[in-house]
Amino acid sequence: MEKILDVKNLNVDFSTYNGTVHAIRGVDFHLNSGETLAIVGESGSGKSVTVRTVLQLMAKNSKISKGEILYHDEDLLKKSEKEMDDIRGNKISMIFQDPMTSLDPTMTIGKQVAEPLLIHNKVSKSDALKRAEEVLRLVGIPNPKARMKDYPHQFSGGQRQRIVIAIAIVNYPEILIADEPTTALDVTVQAQIIDLLKELQQKIGTSIIFITHDLGVVAGIADRVAVMYAGKLVEYGNVDEIFYNPQHPYTWGLLDSMPTLDTDDQNRLNSIPGTPPNLLNPPKGDAFAPRNAYAMEIDEEEQPPFFKVSKTHYAATWLLHPDAPKVEPPKSIQERFEKYQEMLGGSVK
């Protein structure tokens, strides 16, 4: 698989009245051609800041203190604003979380979908509007020719999200960044948007970075999953490895808090106790240690490195050190592991 995006040792700080917030602390990940990478974590873990930095859509008080973002081996952080304007919305596009803040209430939908074409391509206005109609049809807007004359408030929430997706894909980008695109939608519409993204990926061949706090959504779309906590990646692997053989206690907590088909009114969902650390003063050791029932003394003193679980699976937890005591993960995680063993014919230890 061709690696088209490679983020290396990314560090992003925010200047505030109280001091410097170290929001992103040495993040590394890559995206392969044609795949979907999901980045998962609680609100405030740094997911959105990470992907906004890729496009340099950053807050005025933010600063990249270290790192590289290589797109086809060219560092985006060394590009001029004009060069980035040629990339944004053209080669790399982004779907934002709230369509009502992404869409201009004073412009018709047709003009908004056609706008990226007119900016990035030498096409006539009539050709751009024709392409806009085709793309609106592609994302499932009924009667697109007539509806191109309508305004955002005349559409439902799910339809507005489809329009935002249409704007993002109208130039057939190589990379599509979806920042929590289903958060404000009901479960049925969420499933429709996930199916739409998968269908579009097959039709136009784009690679997707999918940002979410909901691991349940990830199962239906991701090839690989990166779990993020307190500005760092703590575990990554393919989707089956993360769902059925997770190794980091934070991933255990996320999965253990998810409802399943067996969950009923009598079963209380588990939660992860405590709160994330204050990144004005990041902890010396493992940031998850204060919330980790399995934490050891070394967790307070030293950040764990990534330990290799398989060729594609790594987790940053001292529990994987050869000298660490063996612990029993939550029952729901053990059950997932048993299913994983069955899937692989009992070959996992």
Secondary structure, DSSP 4 states (H G I P E B T S, - for coil): --EEEEEEEEEEEEEETTEEEEEEEEEEEEEETT-EEEEE--TTSSHHHHHHHHTT---TTEEEEEEEEEETTEEGGGS-HHHHHHHBTTTEEEE-S-HHHHS-TTS-HHHHHHHHHHHHS---HHHHHHHHHHHHHHTT-SSHHHHTTS-GGGS-HHHHHHHHHHHHHTT--SEEEEESTTTTS-HHHHHHHHHHHHHHHHHH--EEEEEES-HHHHTTT-SEEEEEETTEEEEEEEHHHHHHS--SHHHHHHHHTS--TT--TTPPPP---S----TTS--SS-TTGGG-TT--HHHHHS---PEESSSS-EE--GGGSTTSPP----HHHHHHHHHHHHHTTS---
